[in-house]
Amino acid sequence: MRGIAALLTVTLVWGTTFPAMKDMTGALSASMIVLVRFALAGLLLSPFLWRARAGDVGQGVLAGVVLFFCYVFQIEGLSLTSSNRNAFLTGLNVLVVPLLGMASGKLPERRIVVALLLALAGLFALCWDGGISWGRGDTLALLAALCFGLYVKMMEVATRKVQRLMTLTAAQIVTVAVCAAGWLLWRDMPSGELAGPWQAAAWQAVLAYKSNLIYLGVVATAAIISLQTWGQSHSSANEAAVIYAFEPGCAAIFAYFWLGETLAWNGLLGAALLISGMIVSQWSSSRPAAVLAPE
């Protein structure tokens, strides 16, 4: 019961990250949000890189590059759609891994076929919620789901190769921060005379949302990883899979209280179908505890 309670806490905290990031997208770019969040988390987890094996760090760097694109697509999508739609679409990453298996010629299990049908029905209902049709933000959220699924597949291999899981985790979080810094310098920061005013405005925006950023970096990324690892070591894979499937639902609840976002009846139906598909797809899951990404 303590393990399940820990995983429920993890799911609730992950659910808060969607409205927390959505709240900042009007003032901060996706790369800036990712940079500050993961720089804080990387600083706290940097002791795990002390005297680390080169192989462990290398696996973390590769996974971190993919994880960076997960968050860029997710947050860019958040700026163009509601946080609850983004959360439900991103949650479809649990279906990506079996789809990758289908692409390699592996026939899907019956539960995967059922899960895909439920997910497609849920998408149809959710994406016409309140008369809002499919948009660029939804496409970016689906790209984030695809990247998260690829990340999970990579981590299934990486967690079997490394000696220290926390070194792997710390290396990828630091890599995400470094990639975000490079992306910020390359795409977002203007050159010449505009650089100074842009930096001042960006710094003011960071200070304005410092509570959100500290919460995301310290609590939702660094601290929650430890609780997740402990919780999954005291519960079964099936229990963890079912609990994590409710993360988009938690995100929708927090989006209502944090941002005032709501779902119409067809949106609620779509959300229920998507969660059902996630649960069905994971019910026989045996994937390692460490492959799940912090949201």
Backbone as a ProteinNet text record, in pm:
[ID]
protein_1_A
[PRIMARY]
MRGIAALLTVTLVWGTTFPAMKDMTGALSASMIVLVRFALAGLLLSPFLWRARAGDVGQGVLAGVVLFFCYVFQIEGLSLTSSNRNAFLTGLNVLVVPLLGMASGKLPERRIVVALLLALAGLFALCWDGGISWGRGDTLALLAALCFGLYVKMMEVATRKVQRLMTLTAAQIVTVAVCAAGWLLWRDMPSGELAGPWQAAAWQAVLAYKSNLIYLGVVATAAIISLQTWGQSHSSANEAAVIYAFEPGCAAIFAYFWLGETLAWNGLLGAALLISGMIVSQWSSSRPAAVLAPE
[TERTIARY]
82.1	0	85.6	200.4	287.9	343.1	376.2	425.3	319.9	194.6	85.1	60.6	66.9	48.3	157.4	280.4	389.7	365.5	318.5	293.4	174.8	74.6	-37.3	11.8	103.8	162	238.7	316.7	390.8	294.8	186.2	89.2	23	-11.5	-71.6	25.5	152	251.7	272.6	284.5	299.1	178.7	60	-59.3	-54.1	15.2	24.5	119.9	209.8	311.1	251.6	139.9	79.7	25.2	-62	-105.3	8.3	105.7	218.4	298.1	320.8	394.3	306.7	179.1	86.3	78.2	81.4	72.4	186.3	299.9	418.2	438.3	364.2	392.8	366.7	286	262.6	379.3	466.8	578.3	714.7	725.7	853.7	846.5	954.9	960.3	975.8	947.3	959.7	1102.4	1200.5	1339.8	1381.6	1329.5	1362.6	1302.7	1178.6	1114.5	1191.5	1225.4	1299.7	1437.2	1504.8	1638.5	1638.3	1551.5	1552.3	1509.4	1404.8	1355.8	1463.1	1527.2	1621.6	1758.5	1791.5	1916.3	1907.3	1792	1772.9	1779.3	1707.1	1706.7	1845.2	1913.7	2047.4	2146.8	2132.1	2220.7	2201.9	2078.4	2050.8	2097.3	2091.1	2128	2273.2	2346.7	2484.8	2577.3	2556	2645.3	2647.1	2540.1	2536.6	2627.3	2680.3	2773.2	2918.4	2940.7	3076.9	3133.3	3245.6	3313.5	3221.3	3138.2	3045.2	3117.2	3068.3	3122.5	3087.3	3181.7	3159.2	3041.6	3025.9	2914.9	2780.7	2770.1	2644.5	2610.5	2712.6	2690.9	2652.8	2719.1	2689.3	2546.4	2497.8	2358.4	2263.9	2299.9	2217.7	2214.3	2326.4	2332.3	2240.8	2247.1	2162.3	2013.9	1977.3	1837.6	1797.9	1891.2	1861	1830.1	1897.1	1869.2	1724.8	1681.9	1544.5	1445.9	1479.4	1391.8	1376.7	1482.7	1473.8	1366.7	1365.2	1263.7	1123.6	1115	985.4	927.4	1009.4	959.7	941.5	1026	1008.3	875.1	846.4	717.7	600.7	616.3	507.8	475.6	578.1	553.4	512.9	571.3	526.8	379	339.6	199.5	111.5	162.5	87.2	53.6	144	121.2	9.4	-30	-128.3	-259.1	-266.4	-389.1	-402.7	-511.7	-534.7	-445.7	-419.4	-330.6	-394.3	-529.8	-590.1	-586.3	-609.9	-596.9	-453	-357.8	-217.3	-181.5	-233.6	-202.3	-256.8	-382	-440.9	-369.9	-333.4	-264.7	-123.9	-52.8	81.3	77	-30.5	-44.1	-51	-77.4	-82.2	54	160.1	293	297.5	203.5	204.4	170.5	109.5	74.9	184.7	281.8	384.9	476.4	512.3	605.6	550.7	425	373.5	359.5	333.4	326.4	463	568.3	703.3	730.6	677	691	618.5	499.9	425.3	504	571.8	649.5	764.9	812.3	923.1	873.6	741.3	686.4	628.6	625.8	571.1	420.8	342.1	197.3	153.1	57.7	13.7	-72.9	-67.5	-156.2	-298.8	-395.1	-534.9	-560.9	-497	-519.2	-471.2	-365.6	-314.6	-413.4	-474.3	-575.1	-693.2	-739.7	-850.2	-811.1	-687.7	-641.1	-635.1	-589.2	-582.5	-721.2	-817.6	-953.9	-1013.4	-989.3	-1037.3	-971	-841.3	-768.6	-817.2	-840.2	-889.2	-1027.6	-1114.9	-1247.4	-1235.9	-1144.6	-1123.4	-1070.2	-976.8	-923.8	-1033.1	-1119.2	-1227.7	-1318.4	-1353.1	-1442.3	-1372	-1247.2	-1175.9	-1145.8	-1107.3	-1061	-1173.9	-1295.9	-1408.2	-1480.2	-1405.9	-1460.6	-1486.9	-1609.9	-1642.7	-1631.9	-1636.7	-1628.9	-1488.3	-1386.8	-1247.7	-1193.4	-1160.3	-1109.8	-959.1	-902.8	-759.6	-677.1	-571.1	-486.6	-339.2	-254.4	-109.8	-63.2	-125.9	-89.2	-113	-221.4	-250.4	-146.8	-105.3	-1.9	129.1	165.9	288.3	278.8	158.8	139.7	155.4	104.8	121.9	269.1	341.6	485.6	557.1	512.5	569.4	543.1	420.8	387.3	476.5	500.1	586.9	728.5	779.4	914.8	923.1	819.4	818.8	819	742.5	742	878	944.5	1079.8	1176.2	1158.3	1241.8	1225.9	1102.4	1075.9	1146.7	1137.3	1202.6	1353.6	1412	1555.3	1594.1	1509.4	1541.2	1527.4	1442.1	1432.9	1568.3	1639.5	1772.1	1875.7	1869.5	1971.4	1972.5	1853.4	1848.3	1905.7	1916.9	1977.4	2129.5	2180.3	2323.4	2400.5	2336.1	2409.1	2422.6	2517.7	2537.6	2463.8	2453.4	2387.1	2274.3	2150.3	2035.2	2032.2	2072.7	2068.1	2171.4	2282.4	2378.5	2314.9	2244.6	2172.6	2071.5	1996.7	1895.1	1958.4	2062.3	2127.9	2189.5	2251.6	2315.9	2214	2097.4	1999.8	1935.6	1917.3	1858.6	1954.9	2084.2	2183.5	2190.4	2180.4	2181.5	2063.8	1945.8	1828.5	1854.5	1913.8	1943.5	2042.4	2145.9	2246.6	2183.3	2101.3	2033.7	1940.9	1871.4	1781.4	1858.9	1976	2059.4	2104.7	2147.5	2188.7	2074.1	1956.1	1837.5	1797.5	1809.8	1775.9	1867.7	1997.1	2093.9	2075.7	2038.7	2030.1	1900.7	1788.1	1658.8	1589.9	1603	1521.1	1590.5	1719.4	1788.7	1827	1781.5	1819.6	1964.9	2020.2	2159.3	2163.5	2282.6	2303.2	2241.5	2184.9	2133.3	2009.1	1940.8	1819.4	1848.5	1972.5	2005.5	1990	2037.3	2030	1887.4	1798.5	1659.7	1591.2	1622.4	1560.9	1604	1733.3	1782.7	1719.2	1703	1640.6	1495.7	1422.5	1281.9	1269.7	1360.1	1356.8	1385.7	1481.7	1515.2	1398.5	1331.2	1214.5	1102.8	1083.9	981.2	1016.3	1144.8	1188.1	1161.1	1193	1168.3	1018.9	938.4	794.4	734.9	794.5	743.7	840.1	917.5	1018.4	956.3	838.3	773.7	739.2	681.6	650.5	775.8	882.1	1004.5	1074.8	1078.9	1140.4	1060	928.9	844.3	869.4	875	897.5	1034.9	1137.5	1272.9	1304.7	1267.2	1304.7	1207.9	1079.2	979	940.8	892.7	833.4	936.5	1064.1	1166	1265.4	1340	1445	1388.4	1299.4	1249.7	1158.7	1074.5	974.4	1037.6	1156.5	1225.5	1260.2	1307.9	1342.2	1218.2	1108.5	984.6	930.5	941.8	895.4	974.3	1105.8	1190.4	1157.1	1140.5	1106.5	968.4	871.8	734.9	724.3	795.5	787.3	863.2	956.7	1024.4	937.6	826.7	735.4	596.7	586.8	458.9	485.9	379.8	396	392.8	440	439.4	297	204.6	65.6	2.5	29.3	-24.1	28.6	158.7	217.9	158.6	140.4	87.9	-52.6	-137.5	-274.6	-277.2	-194.8	-191.8	-144.2	-38.1	15.1	-83.1	-172.2	-268.8	-362.8	-373.7	-464.2	-395.9	-270.2	-199.7	-272	-318.9	-391.4	-518	-585.9	-704	-668.2	-558	-509.5	-475.7	-414.3	-379.8	-505	-611.7	-736.2	-798	-790.9	-845.9	-768.9	-635.8	-555.6	-569.9	-589.9	-610.2	-738.7	-839.6	-966.2	-945.6	-875.6	-856.5	-748.8	-645.7	-532.6	-563.3	-620.1	-639	-785.5	-876.4	-1018	-1058.6	-977.7	-1010.6	-1115.8	-1206.5	-1311.3	-1321.7	-1390.6	-1418.5	-1569.8	-1618.7	-1760.3	-1785.8	-1912.3	-1946.5	-1871.4	-1855.5	-1783.6	-1634.5	-1582	-1443.2	-1420.9	-1516.3	-1507.9	-1515.5	-1603.6	-1613.8	-1482.4	-1425.2	-1297.6	-1187.1	-1185.2	-1084.2	-1098.6	-1224.7	-1247.6	-1203.3	-1230.2	-1188.9	-1036.5	-970	-824.1	-762.2	-812.3	-759.9	-783.8	-901.1	-930.8	-831.2	-802.7	-705	-566.8	-526.9	-395.8	-388.6	-495.7	-496.9	-491.4	-574.3	-576	-440	-375.9	-247.2	-138.2	-149.7	-43.7	-73	-191	-231.4	-136.6	-76	19.2	162.6	182.3	315.2	416.8	536.9	646.2	769.1	747.6	862.3	926.8	1056.2	1128.5	1077	1100.5	1050.8	1113.5	1239.9	1312.2	1284.9	1201.3	1187.7	1088	1008.8	909.2	974.4	931.1	993.4	922	996.4	929.7	849.7	725.5	641.8	649
-120.9	0	126.1	119.7	237.6	263.8	154.1	169.3	229.5	183.1	237	382.8	414.8	554.7	644.4	592.7	670.7	696	592.5	608.4	701	697.7	791.6	935	955.1	1088.2	1132.4	1039.7	1069.4	1111	1036.9	1065.8	1202.1	1233.3	1363.3	1477.5	1460.3	1565.3	1581.3	1469.9	1479.7	1548.8	1525.9	1591.7	1742.7	1792.4	1937.9	2004.2	1926.1	1988.2	2048.3	1991.3	2044.3	2185.6	2210.8	2349.8	2440.9	2385.7	2468.3	2519.9	2433.7	2476.5	2561.8	2524.3	2603.3	2746.2	2763.8	2895.7	2987.2	2927.7	3007.5	3028	2954.9	2957.9	3092.7	3177.1	3309.9	3403.9	3375.3	3465.1	3404.3	3272.5	3206.6	3107.8	3096.1	2999.1	2859.1	2759.6	2620.4	2589.2	2637.1	2607.6	2670.7	2790	2854.1	2776.5	2731.9	2653.6	2524	2454.8	2329.2	2353.9	2460.3	2490.3	2512	2599.9	2631.3	2510.3	2442.3	2324.7	2217.9	2182.4	2071.8	2114.4	2242.7	2289.4	2277	2312.8	2297.8	2151.9	2066.5	1923.6	1862.5	1901.4	1849	1888.2	2010.3	2056.3	1969.8	1938	1856.4	1712	1660.4	1521.3	1503.8	1614.4	1607	1520.1	1505.4	1415.2	1272	1228.8	1092.4	1076.9	1188.7	1181.5	1170.4	1180.6	1173.7	1032.7	1024.8	898.6	799	848.9	762.6	693	575.6	502.7	575.6	577.7	645.6	583.8	451.4	385.5	428.5	445.3	490.6	631.6	717.9	856.1	862.2	781.5	780.9	740.5	637.4	596.7	709	779.7	890.8	1006.9	1034.1	1143.1	1113	990	952.4	964.3	912.6	921.6	1066.8	1146.9	1286.6	1368.6	1340.2	1412.5	1387.3	1260.6	1227.8	1291.2	1286.5	1343.7	1495.2	1560.5	1704.3	1734.3	1658.9	1681.9	1646.7	1549.2	1520.7	1646.8	1716.5	1832.9	1954.9	1971	2083.2	2071.6	1953.3	1932.6	1948.6	1895.5	1901.3	2045.8	2124.8	2261.1	2352.1	2332.5	2409.4	2380.4	2253.2	2218.2	2280.4	2288.5	2349.7	2495.7	2564.9	2706.9	2727	2619.9	2632.2	2559.1	2488	2415.9	2412.7	2357.2	2351.9	2245.8	2261.1	2166.6	2029.5	2023.3	1891.1	1812.7	1879.9	1811.3	1764.5	1850.5	1815.9	1695.1	1690.9	1580.4	1448	1448.4	1324.4	1276.3	1370	1330.2	1280	1347.4	1303	1166.2	1139	1010	892.7	919.2	811.2	749.1	801.8	743.5	596.8	553.9	413.4	319.7	373.5	291.1	291.2	380	393.3	271.7	220.7	107.7	-15.2	-57.2	-169.7	-137.3	-10.9	27	14.6	48.9	30.4	-118	-202.6	-345.9	-392	-334.6	-367.6	-327.7	-211	-163.4	-257.3	-330.2	-423.8	-562.7	-577.5	-704.3	-791	-741	-817.5	-794.4	-900.4	-888.6	-841.3	-747.3	-696.1	-797	-789.8	-871.9	-817.1	-900.7	-858.8	-734.5	-727.5	-612.7	-483.1	-492.1	-372.8	-326.3	-420.3	-384.1	-315.1	-371.5	-310.6	-171.4	-159.4	-30.2	75	36.4	129.7	175.8	83.1	120.5	217.2	190.2	281	417.9	417.4	544.3	626.3	560.5	631.9	691.1	612.9	665.1	781.9	770.4	878.5	1004.3	987.2	1102	1173.6	1096.4	1154.8	1239.5	1185.5	1259	1379.1	1359.9	1466.7	1584.2	1556.1	1663	1736.8	1704.1	1788.4	1840.4	1841.4	1892.7	2042.3	2084.9	2226.6	2285.7	2201.1	2252.4	2282.3	2247	2274.6	2156.1	2178.4	2069.7	2055.2	1962	1932.6	2052.9	2081.9	2196.3	2162.3	2263.7	2242.5	2200.9	2255.4	2217.3	2070.2	2015.7	1873	1788.4	1834.4	1762.3	1758.2	1870.9	1875.5	1783.4	1776.6	1686.4	1540.6	1506.9	1370.4	1340.5	1441.1	1423.5	1400.4	1472	1450.3	1307.8	1257.6	1120	1020.5	1046.4	959.2	958.9	1077.6	1086.9	1019.2	1036.8	970.3	818.3	768.3	624.6	574.5	652.4	616.6	619.5	718.4	729.4	605.8	561.9	442.8	321.5	307.6	194.2	200.1	319.5	334.3	298.8	340	316.2	169.8	96.4	-47.5	-113.7	-64.9	-118.9	-62	69.8	136.7	87.2	64.6	23.4	-116.4	-194.9	-327.2	-322.2	-211.7	-200.4	-129.4	-33	50.4	-19.4	28.1	-24.9	57	189.1	276.1	352.1	323.4	387.2	536.8	581.2	725	801.9	736.8	800.7	820.1	717.4	727.5	841.3	851	955	1093.6	1109.2	1239	1283.2	1189.3	1223.4	1272.9	1208.8	1253	1385.4	1410.4	1537.8	1652.7	1633	1735.8	1756.5	1647.4	1657.7	1738.8	1717.7	1796	1944.4	1979.5	2119.6	2178.3	2101.3	2148.9	2168	2071.8	2083.9	2205.2	2229	2344.2	2474.9	2480.1	2600.8	2624.5	2518.2	2532	2573.5	2515.6	2548.9	2695.1	2739.3	2877.6	2975.6	2945.9	3034.4	3033	2918.9	2904.8	2963.5	2938.2	2973.4	3092.6	3107.2	3205.6	3339	3335.6	3458.9	3540.1	3664.8	3749.2	3794	3837.5	3883.9	4035.2	4088.5	4231.5	4312.9	4427.6	4520.3	4467.3	4372.2	4319.2	4217.7	4169.4	4065.3	4114.4	4235.5	4289.4	4301.8	4373.1	4382.7	4246.3	4154.3	4020.9	3948.8	3955.3	3889.7	3948.4	4081.9	4146	4102.8	4096.8	4055.2	3909.4	3824.6	3682.4	3662.6	3737.2	3726.1	3771.6	3879	3925.7	3821.4	3755.1	3651	3531.5	3494.4	3383.9	3417.4	3540.9	3582.3	3584.9	3625	3632.1	3494	3392.4	3255.1	3165.5	3225.6	3147.6	3036.7	3059.4	2955.4	2833.6	2858.2	2747.9	2671.4	2744.7	2681.9	2602.8	2657.5	2585.2	2459.2	2471.1	2354.3	2246.7	2285.4	2188.1	2123	2203.1	2150.1	2069.1	2123.1	2058.7	1947.4	1977	1880.6	1781.7	1835.6	1750.1	1672.5	1710.2	1638.6	1567.5	1642.7	1581	1494.4	1553	1479.5	1364.2	1385.2	1283.8	1159.4	1172.9	1056.3	957.5	1009.4	922	851	925.7	865.7	763.2	792.5	698.3	567.7	578.6	459.9	375.2	440.4	368	304.9	380.2	329.7	209.3	212.8	101.3	-22	-1.5	-116.9	-184.4	-118.2	-174	-198.6	-214.3	-244.2	-321.2	-377.5	-455.5	-364.1	-417.1	-339.7	-307.1	-401.9	-377.9	-267.4	-269.5	-164.7	-27.9	-20.5	106	153.5	61	96.7	154.9	91.3	139.5	275.2	293.3	421.5	532.9	507.1	609.7	646.7	555	584.1	697.8	725.2	830.6	967.5	974.6	1103.8	1211.3	1182.7	1287.1	1331.9	1238.9	1277.8	1373.2	1344.2	1435.7	1571.3	1570.6	1696.7	1778.3	1711.1	1781.5	1842.3	1768.3	1820	1944.2	1935.1	2049.7	2166.3	2137.7	2245.1	2320.6	2250	2315.7	2412.4	2368.9	2453.9	2560.2	2528.2	2619	2721.2	2674	2759.9	2782.4	2711.2	2725.5	2653.6	2556.7	2482.3	2376	2355.1	2254.8	2167	2055.2	1964.3	1949.7	1956.8	1929.8	1779.7	1737.9	1597.6	1505.3	1549.9	1464.3	1461.6	1570.1	1569.5	1474.2	1471.4	1378.1	1233.1	1209.4	1075.6	1035.9	1128.5	1100.7	1074	1152.1	1131.6	993.9	953.3	821.2	709.1	725.5	623.1	615.4	731.9	733.1	665.6	698	635.3	484.6	443.7	300.7	232.5	298	242.3	230.6	330.4	325.8	210	190.7	82.9	-52.9	-69.7	-196.9	-227.4	-126.1	-148.5	-187.6	-145.8	-168.1	-281.2	-341.7	-434.5	-552.7	-595.6	-707.1	-658.7	-529.7	-471.1	-527.3	-548.8	-593.3	-506.6	-383.4	-298	-253.2	-226	-194.7	-67.4	-55.4	59.6	189	184.9	308.7	369.6	306.3	357.4	472.4	495.2	601.3	736.6	832.6	963.7	1056.6	1148.8	1249.3	1344.6	1373	1465.5	1601.8
0	0	0	67.4	67	-73.4	-145.1	-281.6	-372.8	-360.1	-441.3	-406.3	-275.4	-233.8	-292.4	-299.5	-358.3	-506.1	-578.1	-721.4	-747.1	-660.2	-673	-655.8	-562.6	-543.2	-666.5	-724	-847.4	-958.2	-974	-1079.4	-1058.1	-934	-903.8	-935.3	-896.9	-923.5	-1072.8	-1145.9	-1291.8	-1354.6	-1298.6	-1351.1	-1337.9	-1235.5	-1216.5	-1314.6	-1375.8	-1461.4	-1588	-1636.9	-1760	-1740.2	-1641.5	-1620.6	-1575	-1500	-1455.5	-1574.4	-1674.3	-1793.9	-1884.9	-1898.1	-1979.9	-1929.5	-1798.7	-1736.9	-1780.6	-1820	-1853.8	-2003	-2086.6	-2229.9	-2294.9	-2232.2	-2288.9	-2270.4	-2171.4	-2141.3	-2171.3	-2165.7	-2185	-2301	-2376.1	-2485.4	-2429.2	-2513	-2469.9	-2427.2	-2502.7	-2469.9	-2337.8	-2305.6	-2179.3	-2062.2	-2076.4	-1969.9	-1946.5	-2055.1	-2043.3	-1982.1	-2024.4	-1974.7	-1824.1	-1775.1	-1632.4	-1550.4	-1595.2	-1521.1	-1508.3	-1619.4	-1615.9	-1564.6	-1572	-1511	-1358.7	-1302.2	-1157.2	-1116.2	-1191.1	-1158.6	-1177.6	-1286.3	-1311.8	-1204.3	-1152.2	-1044.5	-919.8	-888.3	-770	-787	-910.1	-934.7	-980.2	-992.7	-1042.5	-957.2	-824.8	-749.1	-801.9	-868.7	-922.3	-1044.2	-1095.6	-1208.6	-1162.9	-1031.4	-978.7	-997.6	-1065.4	-1092.8	-1163.5	-1249.9	-1323.4	-1438.2	-1474.9	-1588.7	-1718	-1810.6	-1938.4	-2012.3	-2002.1	-2070.1	-2015.4	-1883.4	-1822	-1867.7	-1869.3	-1911.2	-2059	-2140.7	-2283.7	-2312.6	-2244	-2260.4	-2217.7	-2111	-2063.9	-2161.7	-2225.9	-2323.5	-2443	-2493.7	-2607.1	-2571.7	-2455.9	-2412.7	-2386.3	-2335	-2304.7	-2428.4	-2539	-2664.1	-2708.1	-2703	-2740.2	-2641.8	-2512.5	-2410.8	-2429.2	-2476	-2503	-2606.5	-2714.9	-2817.9	-2767.1	-2676	-2613.3	-2551.7	-2476	-2402.3	-2491.9	-2592	-2684.2	-2756.7	-2810.7	-2879.2	-2782.1	-2661.3	-2564	-2526.4	-2496.3	-2449.3	-2564.3	-2683.4	-2799.1	-2826.9	-2812.1	-2828.6	-2722.3	-2599.4	-2490	-2518.6	-2586.9	-2615.5	-2717.4	-2787.3	-2895.1	-2866.6	-2754	-2720.4	-2568.8	-2519.1	-2374.7	-2311.5	-2181.9	-2114.7	-2100.3	-2086.8	-2072.2	-2203.7	-2318.1	-2448	-2469.5	-2436.3	-2451.2	-2366.1	-2244.5	-2154.2	-2206.8	-2255.4	-2305.7	-2431.9	-2520.1	-2643.4	-2612.8	-2521.8	-2485.1	-2419.1	-2345.1	-2278.6	-2373.4	-2500.9	-2599.5	-2625.6	-2560.7	-2580.8	-2539.3	-2452.1	-2409.7	-2524.5	-2631.3	-2746.6	-2853.5	-2839.3	-2942.2	-2944.8	-2825.7	-2819.6	-2892.5	-2866.4	-2946.1	-3094	-3128.3	-3269.7	-3336.7	-3262.1	-3315.3	-3340	-3251.9	-3273.3	-3398.3	-3425.3	-3546.6	-3670.5	-3663.1	-3777.7	-3811.2	-3709.2	-3733.2	-3770.9	-3791.6	-3835.8	-3726.9	-3602.7	-3491.1	-3482.7	-3489.2	-3483.7	-3345.3	-3338.3	-3208.1	-3134.1	-2999.5	-2918.8	-2927.6	-2886.4	-2893.6	-2809.3	-2692.7	-2605.8	-2671.2	-2754	-2821.5	-2927.8	-2999.8	-3100.1	-3033.2	-2921.1	-2846.5	-2796.9	-2744.7	-2693.7	-2804.5	-2922.3	-3034.8	-3077.3	-3079.6	-3116.1	-3013.5	-2886.2	-2781.2	-2793.3	-2821.8	-2833.1	-2952.5	-3065.1	-3183.3	-3158.5	-3091.7	-3058.6	-2961.3	-2865.6	-2770.6	-2835.8	-2930	-3003.5	-3081.2	-3146	-3225.1	-3136.9	-3019.5	-2929.6	-2866.9	-2822.1	-2751.9	-2842.9	-2967.2	-3055.4	-3126.3	-3093.8	-3133.9	-3010.7	-2899	-2774.3	-2786.8	-2761.6	-2766.7	-2905.2	-3008.9	-3145.2	-3191.5	-3110.7	-3146.6	-3225.8	-3351.5	-3435.2	-3417.8	-3492.3	-3484.2	-3526.1	-3448.7	-3479.4	-3468.5	-3493.5	-3490.6	-3350.8	-3246.6	-3111.3	-3084.8	-3141.5	-3125.6	-3199.3	-3317	-3392.6	-3314.8	-3253	-3173.2	-3052.4	-2991.6	-2878	-2920.8	-3039.4	-3089.8	-3120.9	-3172.9	-3195.1	-3062	-2957.3	-2824.3	-2778.3	-2802	-2764.6	-2838.9	-2968.3	-3047.6	-2991	-2957.1	-2900.7	-2764.9	-2681.6	-2551.3	-2568.5	-2666.7	-2692.5	-2737.3	-2825	-2868.6	-2750.9	-2664.1	-2543.7	-2455.1	-2436.3	-2355.5	-2414.6	-2547.2	-2614.3	-2595.3	-2604.9	-2583.5	-2440.7	-2345.7	-2205.2	-2167.2	-2236.9	-2212.2	-2236	-2336.7	-2368	-2271.8	-2247.9	-2166.8	-2022.7	-1964.6	-1824.1	-1801.8	-1907.6	-1895.5	-1912.4	-1968.1	-1995.4	-1884.3	-1817.6	-1721.8	-1587	-1508.1	-1373.2	-1267.9	-1290.3	-1192.3	-1262	-1221	-1284	-1258.4	-1141	-1110.8	-1192	-1228.3	-1318.9	-1455.8	-1502.9	-1629.7	-1625.4	-1517	-1502.7	-1497.5	-1415.8	-1403.3	-1535	-1608.4	-1735.7	-1836.9	-1842.7	-1942.4	-1902.9	-1775.2	-1732.9	-1762.1	-1735.8	-1768.5	-1919.6	-1996	-2142.1	-2193	-2134.8	-2174.6	-2151.9	-2037.7	-2008.2	-2108	-2143	-2239.6	-2377.3	-2421	-2550.5	-2552.8	-2441.9	-2434.8	-2444.3	-2381.2	-2389.7	-2533.4	-2600.6	-2739.9	-2830	-2809.8	-2887.7	-2865.7	-2740.7	-2706.5	-2778.8	-2777.6	-2843.9	-2995.3	-3049.7	-3194.8	-3250.4	-3185.5	-3243.1	-3178.4	-3047.4	-2976.6	-2952.3	-2920.9	-2882.5	-3006.5	-3015.2	-3129.1	-3118.2	-3228.5	-3229.1	-3238.1	-3217.6	-3231.9	-3118.6	-3155.5	-3055.1	-2983.9	-3044	-2982.6	-2872.4	-2865.1	-2767.9	-2624.5	-2598.1	-2461.9	-2409.2	-2481.2	-2435.2	-2423.2	-2515.7	-2509.1	-2382.2	-2348.8	-2228.4	-2102.7	-2100.6	-1984.5	-1968.4	-2081.2	-2076.7	-2034.7	-2086.1	-2050.8	-1902.5	-1851	-1708.8	-1621	-1660.8	-1585.9	-1587.5	-1701.9	-1711.5	-1623.1	-1620.6	-1534.2	-1388.3	-1347.4	-1209.6	-1178.6	-1277.5	-1256.3	-1232.8	-1295.4	-1281.9	-1205.8	-1116.7	-1045.6	-960.8	-906	-824.1	-909.5	-1027.6	-1119.2	-1157.7	-1191.8	-1240.9	-1131.4	-1009.9	-898.3	-867.4	-871.4	-847.3	-951.9	-1079.5	-1186.3	-1175.7	-1147.3	-1144.4	-1020.6	-904	-777.6	-740.4	-743.5	-696.7	-807.3	-922.5	-1025.6	-1105.9	-1099.2	-1176.4	-1085.6	-1003.4	-922	-809.2	-726.8	-609.7	-647.6	-749.8	-782	-842.9	-901.2	-957.1	-846.3	-733.5	-620.8	-567.7	-553.7	-504.5	-602.7	-733.4	-836.1	-830.1	-818.6	-813	-690.8	-576.2	-454	-464.9	-517.1	-526.5	-617.4	-731.5	-825.6	-775.5	-683	-623.5	-518.4	-479.3	-379.5	-438.3	-569.6	-634.2	-762.2	-819.4	-942	-1064.4	-1178	-1302.2	-1346.1	-1328.4	-1366.8	-1284	-1153.1	-1065.8	-1107.7	-1136.6	-1178.9	-1310.4	-1405.4	-1537.2	-1526.5	-1445.6	-1430.3	-1362.3	-1259	-1187.6	-1280.2	-1357.2	-1447.2	-1558.3	-1592.9	-1698.9	-1660.3	-1532.2	-1487.3	-1480.6	-1524.5	-1523.6	-1605	-1729.8	-1804	-1732	-1662.4	-1586	-1473.5	-1405.5	-1300.5	-1359.7	-1478.4	-1544.6	-1575.6	-1621	-1652	-1526.8	-1414.9	-1288.7	-1243.7	-1246.1	-1204.2	-1301.6	-1431.1	-1529	-1500.4	-1448.5	-1412.9	-1297.1	-1192.8	-1075.4	-1097.4	-1177.2	-1196.8	-1306	-1417.6	-1535	-1571.3	-1506.6	-1539.7	-1666.2	-1713.9	-1835.1	-1804.5	-1898.6	-1881.2	-2005.6	-1990.8	-2101.9	-2116.2	-2239.3	-2264	-2251.3	-2266.9	-2246	-2341.7	-2469.3	-2563.4	-2533.4	-2475	-2432.1	-2315.8	-2221.9	-2109.3	-2158.3	-2255.9	-2313.7	-2380.5	-2459.1	-2524.3	-2423.9	-2313.8	-2209.8	-2146.6	-2119	-2059.1	-2152.6	-2283.4	-2380.4	-2391.2	-2389.9	-2397.8	-2276.4	-2156.2	-2035.4	-2039	-2087.2	-2098.8	-2192.2	-2305.7	-2398.9	-2337.2	-2258.4	-2192.7	-2093.6	-2016.3	-1918.1	-1987.7	-2091.2	-2163.3	-2225.5	-2281.5	-2348.5	-2250.5	-2124.4	-2027.2	-1929.4	-1939	-1834.1	-1819.3	-1926.3	-1917.9	-1931.6	-1906.5	-1927.3	-1828.8	-1877.3	-1790.4	-1811.1	-1859.3	-1888.6	-1758.2	-1756.8	-1635.2	-1570.3	-1440.4	-1365.6	-1411.3	-1453.8	-1480.5	-1617	-1699.8	-1835.5	-1844.8	-1742	-1749.4	-1731.2	-1809.6	-1807.3	-1710.5	-1646.6	-1563.8	-1650.3	-1614.7	-1689.6	-1625.8
[MASK]
+++++++++++++++++++++++++++++++++++++++++++++++++++++++++++++++++++++++++++++++++++++++++++++++++++++++++++++++++++++++++++++++++++++++++++++++++++++++++++++++++++++++++++++++++++++++++++++++++++++++++++++++++++++++++++++++++++++++++++++++++++++++++++++++++++++++++++++++++++++++++++++++++++++++

